[in-house]
Amino acid sequence: MNFELQHTDTQTAARAGKITTDHGVIETPVFMPVGTAGSVKGVHVRELTDDIKAQIILGNTYHLYLRPGTDILEKAGGLHKFNGFDRPILTDSGGFQVFSLTGIRKLREEGCEFRSHIDGSKHFFTPERVMDIERSIGADIMMAFDECPPGTSDYAYAKKSLQLTHNWLDRCIRRFNETEPKYGYRQSLFPIVQGCTYKELRIQSAEFVASKEADGNAIGGLAVGEPAEVMYEMIEVVNGILPKDKPRYLMGVGTPVNILEGIERGVDMFDCVMPTRNGRNAMLFTRNGIMNMRNKKWEDDFSPIDPDGTSYVDRTYTKAYLHHLFKAQELLALQIASIHNLAFYLWLTREARAHIIAGDFSSWKAGMVKNVAVRI
């Protein structure tokens, strides 16, 4: 994998770059649709590539390990062949999912024992095992196995957790280096910076991660309940240390405003389930604000969903029609809303990139933050 830093904003840390992988080029800043179990919920691959213009999507190691399993994925020739998406894929290590299984997992230095949320069967993830699973999935970018501690963790727990994450990272790197890709193309491993909201720990983790000289680096453990301003502070602290010549990935964030603020602070890559999850619950994000499509005000509004049209669905369907579909509990409503929201998020990061290159990112971002946060 190669990263080229192409432009840096003169007033902020915002940057535009290009990531080159064996499955294609990713222009940054970029939003990555989440395809947890091998699919972006309710969205065909054609829509992802042609209409939403996704450059890269995510899969999740925990979920793909449980279903369909690595045997099936290897027989298929990896996740790209299995789901038909021929552009880059990133896999989350599953750490967040495993550690969210409070009550049905046991954590220790060797790894994490957990029970499947599907059938209660017992499993054990070690850093080495996770690297093997991600090799079998075949993602272009693999994430290191880490512990994502609760946002409310006290300092003592956060410090102990961080040491575990760092120990596991060394083991992930060793296993990654002693194994080979299975499907004839290169894979990269991204470490993850942790440390909760403790500045000292974030600095320690960012320095440790930077020392590994990986192809790219991630920031984890944010947007888990802490105030937004604290999250932004932690991003600034970490990005002041992570190397400028490598892509920076902010994991699981977030709202359109969060993304714009992250870009301003030097983040290159984002993912979040919010576009599809909120879309399935009738919330639409637009450049003019947020719409609840169940509200009666849309009942006889026959204007396009988004008059400016970030996706083909915005030009095809009216607000009144989408309102009707949600009220009637038609499955098409979930699909239309998901496609629209993903297309908007991808449009937003493309626009941010264009304004970084044009040199007017700061003024554009100030206006856009106000617009996208209002309820209409």
C-alpha positions, 0 to 999 in steps of 0.5 A: 500500500502506498500513501501520497499526501497531495494537499494540506490546508493552510489554515487547518490540519486538513489534508487531501491524499491518495492511497493506492492498493492492489484493488484500486485507488482511494482518494482521501478524505474518505468515508467507508460504508460499513459492511459488517457481515460482508454486505452493506445492509440493504445495498447492492454492490452496483449501487455501492460502486455506481451510485454511492461511489464507494471507494472502499468498504468495511468487513468485520472479523468477528462477524465473518469468523462466526458466519460464514466462517473462514473455510467458506471464505477461503473456498470462495477466494476471499471476501472480494470474490465472495461478495463481489466488491472488487475495490479495496476492503478494510476489516475491523479486527473484531475487538470492539465486538468481542469486548462489547459482549459483557458477561459472556467473555473473559479477558486475559493476557493471552487473548479473549474467550467469548461466547457467540451471540448467535448460538452461545458457542465458545471461542478464543481470539488471540492476536495471532488468531485474529491475524490468521482470520484476517488473512483468510478474509483477505482485506486490503487493510487489516486492523490490529487486535486491541481492547476497546475499553469503556469510555467511562474507564478510570485511569488505572483500568485505561492504563492497564488496558493500553498496556494489553493493547500494546502487547497484543500489537507486537504479537499482531505485527510478528504474526503478520510478518511471518505469514503471507497473503492467501490470494495473490495481492498485498495486505497492510496492517494498521495499529490502533491508538487507544488510551480513553480520554486521558491525554497522557495515555493517548500520547504514550499510545500514539508514540508507541504506534508511530514507532511501528512504522506501519502503512497506516494508523488508526485512532480507536476508542472515541465517540463512545460517550465522551463529549464531542470537544473531548473527542476533538482534543484527543484527535488533535493530540494523537494526530500531532504525533502520528506520522504525516506521511501515513493515512490516519483512520478515525474508527466508528465516527460519526455524524456529518459534523464529527467527520468535518471536525475530524477532517479539519484535524487531519483525519483521512479515513472514517467509518460509521454505521450511522448512515445506514442504521439511522436511515433504516429508522427514517433519519435522512442526512442532507446538506441542508439538515436532518429530516425525519421522514416519518414526520407528517410535514412530508406527507404531501411534499412532492419535491425530490428527497434532496433537490441537489441530488447526491444519489439517483434515489434523490432524483427518482423519489419524492419526500411524500413517497418515502414518507408513505413507505416508512408509514406503510413499513415497506422494505423499500424505505430502508433501502432508499434511505440507506442509499441516500445517506451513504451517498450523502456521506461520500459526497461530503468527504469528496466536497471536503477534499475538493475544498482542501485542494481549492484552498477554501476548506475553512470557510466552506466547512464553517458554513457546512457544519451549521447546515448539516446539524439543523433539523428540518 
